Amino acid sequence: MGTGGRRVVVIDDDPSIREVAALALSAVGGHQVDTAGDGTEGMELARRVRPDAILLDVMMPTLDGPTVLARMRSIETLRDVPVVFLTAKVGAQDISRLHGLGAVAVITKPFDPLRLAQQLADALGWET
C-alpha cells in the first residue's frame, strides 16, 4: 500500500496543487506532508522539519524552483535532501536541464493524485 512514515515538503505557489499533492501523499502514500507557498517559506520549513524529500515547483514568483534548489544545496542541513521538481513544462530539453541542476526526478503537471506517492517512491528508490 503506502511507503509510509516519510516526511515530504511540497513547495508550490498554487494552493490547489499544494492541497492535492499533500492529500495524495498523505492519504495514498501514508507520508507526513508539510507545504509552503513560496521558495523562501519552503526553505525555512525544510530547515525546520528536515524532510526525507522535497517536491518543488519550477515556476514560482520571486524565487523559482531552480534558484531554491541552488540555495538549498548551500545549506548544510538541506544539501542532501532529494528534490523532485513539479513542472508543467514537459519538453525533453526542460527535463534534462532540471536533472542537470540536481533534481532527482521531474514529475509533470497535471499529475495523477492516485499515482503521485508511487511516482515519488519510484524516483527516490523507496520501498512500497
TIRO-2110 file (N, C-alpha, C; in Angstrom, 1 decimal):
// TIRO-2110
0.9, -1.2, 0.0, N, 1, A
0.0, 0.0, 0.0, CA, 1, A
0.9, 1.2, 0.0, C, 1, A
1.1, 1.9, 1.1, N, 2, A
1.8, 3.2, 1.1, CA, 2, A
3.3, 2.9, 1.5, C, 2, A
4.1, 3.9, 1.3, N, 3, A
5.5, 3.9, 1.6, CA, 3, A
5.7, 4.3, 3.1, C, 3, A
4.7, 5.0, 3.6, N, 4, A
4.6, 5.3, 5.0, CA, 4, A
5.8, 5.9, 5.7, C, 4, A
5.4, 6.8, 6.7, N, 5, A
6.4, 7.3, 7.6, CA, 5, A
7.4, 8.3, 7.1, C, 5, A
7.4, 8.6, 5.8, N, 6, A
8.4, 9.6, 5.3, CA, 6, A
7.8, 11.0, 5.5, C, 6, A
8.7, 12.0, 5.6, N, 7, A
8.3, 13.4, 5.7, CA, 7, A
8.6, 14.1, 4.3, C, 7, A
7.6, 14.7, 3.7, N, 8, A
7.8, 15.3, 2.4, CA, 8, A
7.3, 16.8, 2.5, C, 8, A
8.1, 17.7, 2.0, N, 9, A
7.7, 19.1, 1.9, CA, 9, A
7.3, 19.4, 0.5, C, 9, A
6.1, 20.0, 0.3, N, 10, A
5.7, 20.4, -1.0, CA, 10, A
5.8, 21.9, -1.1, C, 10, A
6.5, 22.4, -2.1, N, 11, A
6.6, 23.8, -2.3, CA, 11, A
6.1, 24.2, -3.6, C, 11, A
4.9, 24.9, -3.6, N, 12, A
4.3, 25.3, -4.9, CA, 12, A
3.4, 26.5, -4.6, C, 12, A
3.4, 27.5, -5.5, N, 13, A
2.7, 28.7, -5.3, CA, 13, A
1.2, 28.6, -5.5, C, 13, A
0.8, 27.5, -6.1, N, 14, A
-0.6, 27.2, -6.4, CA, 14, A
-1.3, 26.5, -5.2, C, 14, A
-2.2, 27.1, -4.5, N, 15, A
-2.8, 26.5, -3.3, CA, 15, A
-3.5, 25.1, -3.7, C, 15, A
-4.1, 25.0, -4.8, N, 16, A
-4.8, 23.8, -5.2, CA, 16, A
-3.8, 22.7, -5.4, C, 16, A
-2.7, 23.0, -6.1, N, 17, A
-1.7, 21.9, -6.3, CA, 17, A
-1.1, 21.5, -4.9, C, 17, A
-0.8, 22.4, -4.0, N, 18, A
-0.3, 22.0, -2.7, CA, 18, A
-1.3, 21.1, -2.0, C, 18, A
-2.6, 21.5, -2.0, N, 19, A
-3.6, 20.7, -1.3, CA, 19, A
-3.8, 19.3, -1.9, C, 19, A
-3.8, 19.2, -3.2, N, 20, A
-4.0, 17.9, -3.9, CA, 20, A
-2.8, 17.0, -3.6, C, 20, A
-1.6, 17.6, -3.8, N, 21, A
-0.3, 16.9, -3.6, CA, 21, A
-0.2, 16.4, -2.1, C, 21, A
-0.6, 17.3, -1.2, N, 22, A
-0.5, 16.9, 0.3, CA, 22, A
-1.5, 15.8, 0.6, C, 22, A
-2.7, 15.9, 0.0, N, 23, A
-3.7, 14.9, 0.3, CA, 23, A
-3.3, 13.5, -0.3, C, 23, A
-2.8, 13.6, -1.6, N, 24, A
-2.4, 12.4, -2.3, CA, 24, A
-1.2, 11.7, -1.6, C, 24, A
-0.2, 12.5, -1.1, N, 25, A
0.9, 11.9, -0.5, CA, 25, A
0.6, 11.4, 0.9, C, 25, A
-0.3, 12.0, 1.6, N, 26, A
-0.7, 11.5, 3.0, CA, 26, A
-1.7, 10.4, 2.9, C, 26, A
-2.8, 10.6, 2.1, N, 27, A
-3.8, 9.5, 2.1, CA, 27, A
-3.4, 8.3, 1.3, C, 27, A
-2.7, 8.5, 0.2, N, 28, A
-2.4, 7.3, -0.6, CA, 28, A
-1.0, 6.8, -0.2, C, 28, A
-0.1, 7.7, 0.1, N, 29, A
1.3, 7.2, 0.4, CA, 29, A
1.6, 7.0, 1.9, C, 29, A
0.8, 7.6, 2.7, N, 30, A
1.0, 7.5, 4.2, CA, 30, A
2.1, 8.4, 4.7, C, 30, A
2.4, 9.4, 3.9, N, 31, A
3.5, 10.3, 4.3, CA, 31, A
3.0, 11.4, 5.2, C, 31, A
3.9, 12.0, 6.0, N, 32, A
3.6, 13.2, 6.7, CA, 32, A
4.0, 14.4, 5.8, C, 32, A
3.1, 15.3, 5.5, N, 33, A
3.4, 16.3, 4.5, CA, 33, A
3.2, 17.7, 5.1, C, 33, A
4.2, 18.5, 4.7, N, 34, A
4.2, 20.0, 5.1, CA, 34, A
4.2, 20.7, 3.8, C, 34, A
3.5, 21.9, 3.7, N, 35, A
3.5, 22.6, 2.5, CA, 35, A
3.9, 24.1, 2.7, C, 35, A
4.4, 24.7, 1.6, N, 36, A
4.8, 26.1, 1.6, CA, 36, A
4.4, 26.7, 0.3, C, 36, A
4.0, 28.0, 0.3, N, 37, A
3.6, 28.6, -0.9, CA, 37, A
4.6, 29.4, -1.7, C, 37, A
5.8, 29.5, -1.2, N, 38, A
6.9, 30.1, -2.0, CA, 38, A
8.2, 29.5, -1.5, C, 38, A
9.3, 29.9, -2.3, N, 39, A
10.6, 29.3, -2.1, CA, 39, A
11.2, 29.7, -0.8, C, 39, A
11.1, 30.9, -0.3, N, 40, A
11.7, 31.3, 0.9, CA, 40, A
11.0, 30.6, 2.1, C, 40, A
9.7, 30.6, 2.1, N, 41, A
8.9, 29.9, 3.1, CA, 41, A
9.3, 28.4, 3.1, C, 41, A
9.4, 27.8, 1.9, N, 42, A
9.7, 26.4, 1.7, CA, 42, A
11.1, 26.0, 2.3, C, 42, A
12.1, 26.9, 2.1, N, 43, A
13.4, 26.6, 2.6, CA, 43, A
13.4, 26.7, 4.1, C, 43, A
12.7, 27.6, 4.7, N, 44, A
12.6, 27.7, 6.2, CA, 44, A
11.9, 26.5, 6.7, C, 44, A
10.8, 26.1, 6.1, N, 45, A
10.1, 25.0, 6.5, CA, 45, A
11.0, 23.7, 6.5, C, 45, A
11.7, 23.5, 5.4, N, 46, A
12.5, 22.4, 5.2, CA, 46, A
13.6, 22.4, 6.3, C, 46, A
14.2, 23.5, 6.5, N, 47, A
15.2, 23.6, 7.6, CA, 47, A
14.7, 23.1, 8.9, C, 47, A
13.4, 23.5, 9.2, N, 48, A
12.8, 23.2, 10.5, CA, 48, A
12.4, 21.7, 10.6, C, 48, A
11.8, 21.2, 9.5, N, 49, A
11.3, 19.8, 9.7, CA, 49, A
12.2, 18.7, 9.2, C, 49, A
13.3, 19.1, 8.5, N, 50, A
14.2, 18.1, 7.9, CA, 50, A
13.5, 16.9, 7.2, C, 50, A
13.0, 17.3, 6.0, N, 51, A
12.2, 16.3, 5.3, CA, 51, A
13.0, 15.2, 4.6, C, 51, A
12.4, 14.1, 4.3, N, 52, A
13.0, 13.0, 3.6, CA, 52, A
13.1, 13.3, 2.1, C, 52, A
12.2, 14.2, 1.6, N, 53, A
12.2, 14.6, 0.2, CA, 53, A
11.4, 15.9, 0.1, C, 53, A
11.7, 16.6, -1.0, N, 54, A
11.0, 17.9, -1.3, CA, 54, A
10.5, 17.8, -2.7, C, 54, A
9.2, 18.1, -2.9, N, 55, A
8.5, 18.3, -4.2, CA, 55, A
8.5, 19.8, -4.4, C, 55, A
9.2, 20.2, -5.5, N, 56, A
9.4, 21.6, -5.7, CA, 56, A
8.9, 22.1, -7.1, C, 56, A
8.0, 23.1, -7.0, N, 57, A
7.5, 23.7, -8.3, CA, 57, A
8.6, 24.4, -9.0, C, 57, A
8.7, 24.3, -10.3, N, 58, A
9.7, 25.0, -11.1, CA, 58, A
9.4, 26.5, -11.2, C, 58, A
8.2, 26.8, -11.7, N, 59, A
7.9, 28.2, -11.9, CA, 59, A
7.1, 28.8, -10.8, C, 59, A
7.7, 29.7, -10.0, N, 60, A
7.1, 30.4, -8.9, CA, 60, A
7.6, 31.9, -9.0, C, 60, A
6.7, 32.8, -8.5, N, 61, A
7.2, 34.2, -8.4, CA, 61, A
8.3, 34.4, -7.4, C, 61, A
9.0, 35.4, -7.5, N, 62, A
10.1, 35.8, -6.6, CA, 62, A
11.3, 34.8, -6.7, C, 62, A
11.2, 33.6, -6.1, N, 63, A
12.2, 32.6, -6.2, CA, 63, A
11.7, 31.4, -7.0, C, 63, A
12.3, 31.1, -8.1, N, 64, A
11.8, 29.9, -8.8, CA, 64, A
12.5, 28.7, -8.3, C, 64, A
11.9, 27.5, -8.7, N, 65, A
12.4, 26.3, -8.2, CA, 65, A
13.9, 26.1, -8.3, C, 65, A
14.5, 26.3, -9.5, N, 66, A
16.0, 26.1, -9.7, CA, 66, A
16.8, 27.0, -8.7, C, 66, A
16.3, 28.2, -8.5, N, 67, A
17.0, 29.1, -7.5, CA, 67, A
16.9, 28.5, -6.1, C, 67, A
15.7, 28.1, -5.8, N, 68, A
15.5, 27.5, -4.4, CA, 68, A
16.4, 26.3, -4.3, C, 68, A
16.5, 25.4, -5.3, N, 69, A
17.4, 24.2, -5.2, CA, 69, A
18.8, 24.6, -5.0, C, 69, A
19.3, 25.6, -5.8, N, 70, A
20.7, 26.1, -5.7, CA, 70, A
21.0, 26.6, -4.3, C, 70, A
20.0, 27.3, -3.7, N, 71, A
20.2, 27.9, -2.4, CA, 71, A
20.2, 26.8, -1.3, C, 71, A
19.3, 25.8, -1.5, N, 72, A
19.3, 24.6, -0.5, CA, 72, A
20.6, 23.9, -0.5, C, 72, A
21.2, 23.8, -1.7, N, 73, A
22.5, 23.0, -1.8, CA, 73, A
23.6, 23.7, -1.0, C, 73, A
23.4, 25.0, -0.7, N, 74, A
24.5, 25.7, 0.1, CA, 74, A
24.2, 25.7, 1.6, C, 74, A
23.0, 25.0, 2.0, N, 75, A
22.7, 24.9, 3.4, CA, 75, A
23.0, 23.5, 3.8, C, 75, A
23.9, 23.4, 4.8, N, 76, A
24.4, 22.1, 5.2, CA, 76, A
23.2, 21.1, 5.5, C, 76, A
22.2, 21.5, 6.2, N, 77, A
21.2, 20.5, 6.6, CA, 77, A
20.2, 20.2, 5.5, C, 77, A
20.3, 20.9, 4.4, N, 78, A
19.4, 20.6, 3.3, CA, 78, A
20.1, 20.1, 2.0, C, 78, A
21.4, 20.1, 2.1, N, 79, A
22.3, 19.8, 0.9, CA, 79, A
21.9, 18.5, 0.3, C, 79, A
21.7, 17.5, 1.2, N, 80, A
21.5, 16.1, 0.7, CA, 80, A
20.0, 15.7, 0.6, C, 80, A
19.1, 16.6, 0.8, N, 81, A
17.7, 16.2, 0.7, CA, 81, A
17.3, 16.1, -0.8, C, 81, A
16.8, 14.9, -1.2, N, 82, A
16.4, 14.8, -2.6, CA, 82, A
15.3, 15.7, -3.0, C, 82, A
15.4, 16.3, -4.1, N, 83, A
14.4, 17.2, -4.7, CA, 83, A
13.9, 16.7, -6.0, C, 83, A
12.5, 16.6, -6.0, N, 84, A
11.8, 16.2, -7.2, CA, 84, A
11.1, 17.5, -7.7, C, 84, A
11.3, 17.9, -8.9, N, 85, A
10.6, 19.0, -9.5, CA, 85, A
9.2, 18.7, -10.0, C, 85, A
8.3, 19.6, -9.8, N, 86, A
7.0, 19.5, -10.4, CA, 86, A
6.9, 20.6, -11.4, C, 86, A
6.6, 20.3, -12.7, N, 87, A
6.5, 21.3, -13.7, CA, 87, A
5.5, 20.9, -14.8, C, 87, A
5.0, 22.0, -15.4, N, 88, A
4.0, 21.9, -16.5, CA, 88, A
4.8, 21.8, -17.8, C, 88, A
6.1, 22.2, -17.8, N, 89, A
6.9, 22.2, -19.0, CA, 89, A
7.5, 20.7, -19.1, C, 89, A
7.1, 20.1, -20.2, N, 90, A
7.5, 18.7, -20.3, CA, 90, A
8.4, 18.4, -21.5, C, 90, A
9.0, 19.4, -22.1, N, 91, A
10.0, 19.1, -23.2, CA, 91, A
11.2, 18.4, -22.6, C, 91, A
11.7, 17.5, -23.5, N, 92, A
12.9, 16.7, -23.1, CA, 92, A
14.1, 17.7, -22.7, C, 92, A
14.2, 18.8, -23.4, N, 93, A
15.2, 19.7, -23.0, CA, 93, A
15.0, 20.3, -21.6, C, 93, A
13.8, 20.7, -21.3, N, 94, A
13.4, 21.2, -20.0, CA, 94, A
13.8, 20.2, -18.9, C, 94, A
13.3, 19.0, -19.1, N, 95, A
13.6, 17.9, -18.1, CA, 95, A
15.1, 17.7, -17.9, C, 95, A
15.8, 17.6, -19.0, N, 96, A
17.2, 17.4, -19.0, CA, 96, A
17.9, 18.5, -18.2, C, 96, A
17.5, 19.8, -18.4, N, 97, A
18.0, 20.9, -17.7, CA, 97, A
17.8, 20.8, -16.2, C, 97, A
16.6, 20.4, -15.8, N, 98, A
16.3, 20.3, -14.4, CA, 98, A
17.1, 19.1, -13.7, C, 98, A
17.3, 18.1, -14.4, N, 99, A
18.1, 17.0, -13.9, CA, 99, A
19.6, 17.5, -13.7, C, 99, A
20.0, 18.3, -14.7, N, 100, A
21.3, 18.9, -14.6, CA, 100, A
21.5, 19.8, -13.4, C, 100, A
20.4, 20.4, -12.9, N, 101, A
20.5, 21.3, -11.8, CA, 101, A
20.6, 20.5, -10.5, C, 101, A
20.4, 19.2, -10.5, N, 102, A
20.5, 18.4, -9.3, CA, 102, A
19.2, 17.7, -8.9, C, 102, A
18.1, 17.8, -9.7, N, 103, A
16.9, 17.2, -9.3, CA, 103, A
17.0, 15.7, -9.5, C, 103, A
16.4, 15.0, -8.5, N, 104, A
16.4, 13.5, -8.6, CA, 104, A
15.5, 13.0, -9.7, C, 104, A
14.4, 13.8, -9.9, N, 105, A
13.4, 13.4, -10.9, CA, 105, A
12.5, 14.6, -11.2, C, 105, A
11.7, 14.5, -12.2, N, 106, A
10.8, 15.5, -12.6, CA, 106, A
9.4, 14.9, -12.8, C, 106, A
8.4, 15.4, -12.1, N, 107, A
7.0, 14.9, -12.3, CA, 107, A
6.3, 16.0, -12.9, C, 107, A
5.6, 15.7, -14.0, N, 108, A
4.9, 16.7, -14.8, CA, 108, A
3.5, 16.9, -14.2, C, 108, A
3.0, 18.2, -14.4, N, 109, A
1.7, 18.6, -14.0, CA, 109, A
0.9, 18.6, -15.3, C, 109, A
-0.4, 18.3, -15.3, N, 110, A
-1.1, 17.8, -14.1, CA, 110, A
-0.7, 16.3, -13.8, C, 110, A
-0.5, 16.0, -12.5, N, 111, A
-0.2, 14.7, -12.1, CA, 111, A
-1.4, 14.0, -11.7, C, 111, A
-1.3, 12.6, -11.6, N, 112, A
-2.4, 11.8, -11.2, CA, 112, A
-2.3, 11.7, -9.7, C, 112, A
-3.2, 12.2, -8.9, N, 113, A
-3.1, 12.2, -7.4, CA, 113, A
-3.0, 10.7, -6.9, C, 113, A
-3.6, 9.8, -7.6, N, 114, A
-3.6, 8.4, -7.1, CA, 114, A
-2.2, 7.7, -7.4, C, 114, A
-1.4, 8.3, -8.3, N, 115, A
-0.1, 7.8, -8.6, CA, 115, A
1.0, 8.6, -8.0, C, 115, A
0.8, 9.8, -7.5, N, 116, A
1.9, 10.7, -7.1, CA, 116, A
2.8, 10.0, -6.0, C, 116, A
2.2, 9.4, -5.0, N, 117, A
3.1, 8.7, -4.0, CA, 117, A
4.0, 7.7, -4.6, C, 117, A
3.4, 6.9, -5.5, N, 118, A
4.2, 5.8, -6.2, CA, 118, A
5.3, 6.4, -7.1, C, 118, A
4.9, 7.5, -7.8, N, 119, A
5.9, 8.2, -8.6, CA, 119, A
7.1, 8.7, -7.8, C, 119, A
6.8, 9.3, -6.6, N, 120, A
7.8, 9.8, -5.7, CA, 120, A
8.7, 8.6, -5.2, C, 120, A
8.0, 7.5, -4.8, N, 121, A
8.7, 6.4, -4.3, CA, 121, A
9.6, 5.8, -5.3, C, 121, A
9.1, 5.7, -6.6, N, 122, A
9.9, 5.1, -7.7, CA, 122, A
11.2, 6.0, -7.9, C, 122, A
10.9, 7.3, -7.9, N, 123, A
12.0, 8.3, -8.2, CA, 123, A
13.1, 8.2, -7.1, C, 123, A
12.7, 8.0, -5.9, N, 124, A
13.7, 8.0, -4.8, CA, 124, A
14.1, 6.6, -4.3, C, 124, A
13.6, 5.6, -4.9, N, 125, A
14.0, 4.2, -4.6, CA, 125, A
13.5, 3.8, -3.2, C, 125, A
12.3, 4.4, -2.8, N, 126, A
11.7, 4.0, -1.6, CA, 126, A
10.9, 2.7, -1.8, C, 126, A
11.0, 1.8, -0.7, N, 127, A
10.2, 0.6, -0.7, CA, 127, A
8.8, 0.9, -0.7, C, 127, A
7.9, 0.1, -1.4, N, 128, A
6.5, 0.4, -1.3, CA, 128, A
5.8, -0.8, -0.7, C, 128, A
END
